Amino acid sequence: MTGQDPTSAVQIDTTRPHPARMYDWYLGGKDNYPVDEAMGRQMLTLDPRVPVMARVNRAFMHRATRWLAGSGVRQFLDIGTGIPTEPNLHQIAQETAPGARVVYCDNDPIVLAHAAALLRGTDEGATEYLQADVRDPDAILEGARKVLDLTRPVALSLVALLHFVPDEDGAHDLVRRLLAELPSGSHLVMTHATADFTPEESKAATEKLRAAGVTLALRSREEFTRFFDGLDLVEPGVEVPHRWHPELGEPVPGQDDGVIPGYGAVGRKP
């Protein structure tokens, strides 16, 4: 497991909410704390569909991974992995391609503590976990090189992550830096929350999270599409996540055909 020790002395901060643990709570998991549930419940007062949004994002990842594995991609770098929830990305990829190699990356110590659950892959393939922050792309790339061959195509997965990285931290530059090290035939897989459809609720959510120490950088369709500059968008292009190749998965319980306030897309590096 790339030298990581789940029993290391990294302190888990339970005094303020963390996006990975809130996401776990939305998905019905148990690896979260009262502060995460409390903030999650505040989000529900603004939009009761938040748990459905979390499941829609997860389902998008499943469908995109199936599409990529079916298209011949055999290496995956998943940043912002979150707390393990089956099926994980490597399970989806290795169903189609048992030899697929997957590197997971997150910066929450509680994800590290559960990383062993992410490493139960096929004998033919490889699954590894890297403790690092998306704001440190050099560390991520250094760790990924120990498992992945960066001269061959890689699917870079950034699902429900970059809306927690503000423009001041150079979100677009971080994506460009990561993609610059990946060869032709690599793909970018992304979902991102937006205020385009629910401006008032989104403003209130941003303010509540900021007061709790969590930055939420909601971006417009145009700002989201900029992450794919220089890439060839896979059809149907930028879409609300549940409308991206729905035939590759099952509908999410509680999902209707209404607009989920976010975007998803997959782009290929020429």
N, C-alpha and C positions, 0 to 999 in steps of 0.2 A: 504493500500500500504506500508506495512512494515515500517511505520514511516517516509517515505520520503516526503518532501515538495517541489513540483515543483517550488514554488516561492521563494525558499531559496536564500541566497545571494551568491551562488556559481557563480563565474565569468566565462563566456564563452570567451575563448581566440580566438579572430578572427584575430590575427596577424600571425598565422602560420596554415598550413593545419592540419586537424585531419582525421584519417582513416575513422571514422564513417560517417563524413560529405562528404568526397570524395566518399565513397561508395554510399551515397544517391545521389550525383550528377551523378555518373555513371548510377544509376537506373532511372534517370529522375526526381528525387525528388526536392523539393524546400527548404529543410531545410539545406542549406549550405551557405557558404559565398564566396565572390570573391576570397579569398586566396585558398579555396578548389577547385573552378572551375579552377583557373589558374594552380594549380599543376596537376589537372586532365587532362587538355589540354596538359600539358607537357608529361604526360604519354601516351596520344594518339599519340603523334609524334613518340614514341618509338614502340608502338604496338597498332594499331587502334582497336584491338579486346578487349581492356580492359573493355568497358561496357558489352560486351557479356560475358566476364569472370565473372563479378559481377552477372549477371543474371544466369549463369550456377551454381555458388555457391549457389545462392538463391534456384534454382530449385533442387539442390542436397539436401538441407535441407528439402524441401517439401517431396521429395521421401523417404528420410531416416526416417522422422517423420511418414509418412504413413506406412512404413514397420514396424517400432517399435510399433506403436499403434495397427497395425494388428497382431503383435506377442505377444500382451498382456501387453506391457509396459504402465503404467498409470501415471508415474511421469517423469518430464523433467526439467533439469537445463540447461538453455541456457545462456552461458557466451559470451559476445561480441555481444549482441543482435542487436545493431545498431538502427537507426531511424526507427520507425514503417513503414512497407510497407506491405499492405495486399496482400495475406493472411499471417498472422503471424503464428508462430509455434503453438501457442495454438489453433488457428482456425483449422489447419490441424489435430492436435491430437484429438481435441474434436469433429470433424466430425465423427471419428471412435469410440471414447470413450468419451461420454459427461462428464463423471466424472473425466477425466484426470486433473492432477494438474501440473501447470507450474510456474517456477520461472525464470524470466528474470534478467540478470545482465549486467551492462555496467558501464563505468567510465566517459562518456562524458556528461557534464551538459545538452546539448541540447537533449540527449536521455531522461534524467530525465524530462525535460520540456514537453516532448510528451508522457510520460509513461502512462498517462490515456488511450491512444489509445491501449495500450497493455493489458489492464485489462478488456476488454469487452468480457468476456468468458461466458460459460454456467452457469446456476444456479447450476447445479449438480457438476461442477468442481471448480477449483480455479486458478486464475492467479495473480501473484504478481511481483513487480519490486523491485530490490535491486541495490542501487548505490554502486558499489565496483569495484576494479581492480583485474584482474586475478592474479596479482602478490601478492595478499593478500588472499590466499585460506582459511585461518582460518576465516576471516570476511565473505567470501562467504558462507562457510559451516554453520557458526553461523546463518546467515540470512535465509539460505535455510531450516534449521531445523524448523523454525517457520511455514513453509508451507508444507514441504515434510517430509515423514516418511523415514528416512535414514536406517531403517531396512528392507525396501522393495526396489526392483529394481528401479533404476533411470537411465534415459538416459542423459548423460553428453554431451552437444552439444558445440563444439568449432569450429565453421565454419568461415573460412577466418579470423582467429584471431591470431594464434600463429606465423605467419610469421612477426608479429609486436613485438614479444618478443624474444630478442636475447639470445644466449647461456649464456651470462654473468648473465642474470636474471634467469637462471635455468629453461628454458622452460620445459624440460623433467621432472625435479623434481616437478614442479608445477602440471603437469598432474598426476604424481604418487601420490602426496599428496591428490589431489581431489579424485582419484579413491580409495585410501586406505580407505576412509570413506564410500564408497558405497558397498553394499552387493553383493553377488553372483547373477548373472542374470542381473546386471546393464550393460549398454552399453556406449562406447565412440564413438561419432560421430564427425568426423573431415574432414575439407578440408584445404589445405595449398598450397601456391604458391611455385613454384620451378624454378630454373634456368637450369634444366636439358635439356630443349628443345630449349631455346632461351638465350644462355649464354651471348652474347654481349648486347642484349637489356636489359636483367635483370641486368647486371652490371651497365649500364647507369642509369636505373631506381633507383637502390639502391643508387647511388651517388647523383642523383637529390633529392631524398627524404631525404637523410642524411643531405644535405646542408640546407634543410628546417626544420630540426629538427625532422624528422620522421625516425625511425629505421625500416629497412626492412631486415629480416633474412630469406632469401630464403634457403630452405633445399632440399637435394637430396631425391630420393626415399628411400634410405637406412635410412637416418636420420628421414624421416617422419614415416617409418615403425617402428622405435624404440619407438614411442609413444604408440604402441600397444603391447609392450613386456608384456608377461604374459596373454594376452587376446586371445580369439579365434576369428579370423577374419571371418566376415560374407561374404559369396560368393558374388561377385567375388574377394574379397580381396582388395588390394590396386589398384586403377584404376584412370585414369583421370576422373574428376567428372561426366561428362555427359555420361560416359559409365557404371556408377553404377546403375543397375536396371532401365534402361530407360523406361521400360514398366509401371512404377509407376507414370509417369507424362507426360506432353506434351513437345515436343522439344522447346528449347529457340529460339525465332526469331533471325535470323542472325547466328545461330549456324550451322556449317557444321560438317563433321565427322573428321575434322582435330584435331590435339592435342591441347587442351587447357593447357597452362603451369601450371599445378597444379595436386595435387593428392587428392583423397577422399577415405574414408574407414569408416566402422563401425565394432567395435569389441565388443565381449561379455566377461564379467568377469566370469570366471568359478566358 
